[in-house]
Amino acid sequence: MVPDNVPLEQLSLYQIRERDPAEYRKIKDTVFAKHTDTKGFITCATSGFKSQMRIDFQIDHIKPMSESGLTKIENLQVLSRKAHQKRLVRRIEEGSVLHSLWSHAV
C-alpha cells in the first residue's frame, strides 16, 4: 500500500487505481478523450493505428516513471497494444530501467 502523503502524480496508474478509483477513471477518460476524434476513433500516438475500442490501447508515460516522469495528463499518451509492446522491447534493448509493468495495466 502506498502512503497517503505521496502525491498522486508520483504514483503509477495502477497505484492511483488502488488509492482513488474515481481519480484513476478521470485520468484515464481524459487521456482517451485527448486521443479520440469526433467519430469516436482513438488514435495511437506513435503508429497512427485507429480503433473505437479502448481495449486495443494502453496508456503510456511519455517520459517513463523510471526516468522521473510523472503521472500527469501532459505526460500520458495512448498507444496501441502493439506499439506499446514495441516501445517496451526497445527500452529493454537500450538498457533502460523499466518500472513495474503493473503501471501500464489499465
C-alpha positions in Angstrom: 0.0 0.0 0.0 1.2 3.5 -0.9 1.2 6.1 1.9 -1.5 8.7 1.6 1.2 11.5 1.7 2.7 10.5 -1.6 1.3 12.9 -4.3 -0.8 11.2 -7.0 1.4 12.4 -9.8 4.3 10.3 -8.3 2.2 7.1 -8.4 1.7 4.7 -11.3 -1.7 4.4 -12.8 -2.1 1.0 -11.0 -1.3 2.7 -7.7 -3.7 5.5 -8.4 -6.5 3.0 -9.2 -5.9 1.3 -5.9 -5.8 4.5 -3.9 -8.5 6.6 -5.6 -10.6 4.7 -8.3 -12.6 7.9 -9.2 -9.4 9.9 -9.9 -8.0 6.9 -11.9 -11.1 6.9 -14.1 -10.9 10.7 -14.5 -7.3 10.5 -15.7 -8.0 7.5 -18.0 -11.1 9.2 -19.5 -9.2 12.5 -20.1 -6.2 10.7 -21.8 -8.5 8.7 -24.1 -10.6 11.9 -24.9 -7.3 13.6 -25.9 -6.7 10.9 -28.5 -10.3 10.4 -29.7 -11.7 12.1 -32.8 -15.3 13.4 -33.4 -16.3 10.0 -34.9 -15.2 8.1 -31.8 -11.9 6.7 -33.2 -9.0 6.6 -30.8 -5.6 7.1 -32.5 -2.3 5.6 -31.3 0.2 8.5 -30.6 3.0 6.7 -32.3 1.7 4.4 -35.0 -1.5 6.1 -36.1 -3.5 2.9 -35.6 -7.2 3.7 -35.1 -10.0 1.9 -33.4 -13.1 2.7 -31.5 -12.4 0.1 -28.8 -10.4 1.1 -25.8 -9.2 -2.5 -25.3 -7.0 -2.1 -28.3 -4.9 0.5 -26.5 -2.8 1.2 -23.3 -2.0 4.4 -21.6 1.8 5.1 -21.6 4.0 7.6 -19.8 5.8 9.7 -22.5 8.7 10.2 -20.1 8.8 7.0 -18.1 8.4 7.0 -14.4 11.8 5.3 -14.2 13.3 8.5 -15.7 11.4 10.8 -13.3 8.3 11.1 -15.4 5.1 11.9 -13.6 1.5 10.7 -13.9 0.2 13.9 -15.3 -2.1 14.3 -18.3 0.5 16.1 -20.4 2.9 13.1 -19.8 0.4 10.4 -20.8 -0.4 9.1 -24.2 -2.5 6.4 -25.8 -0.6 3.6 -27.6 -1.9 0.6 -29.4 -1.0 -2.6 -27.6 1.4 -3.4 -30.4 3.1 0.0 -30.3 3.3 -0.2 -26.5 4.9 -3.6 -26.7 7.5 -2.4 -29.2 8.3 0.6 -27.0 8.9 -1.7 -24.0 11.1 -4.0 -26.0 13.1 -1.1 -27.4 13.7 0.3 -23.9 14.8 -3.2 -22.7 17.2 -3.4 -25.6 18.5 0.1 -24.9 19.2 -1.0 -21.3 16.6 1.4 -19.8 15.3 0.6 -16.4 11.6 -0.3 -16.5 9.2 0.3 -13.7 6.6 -2.3 -12.9 4.5 -3.4 -15.8 1.6 -3.0 -13.5 1.7 0.7 -14.1 0.8 0.0 -17.7 -2.1 -2.4 -17.0 -5.1 -0.2 -17.5 
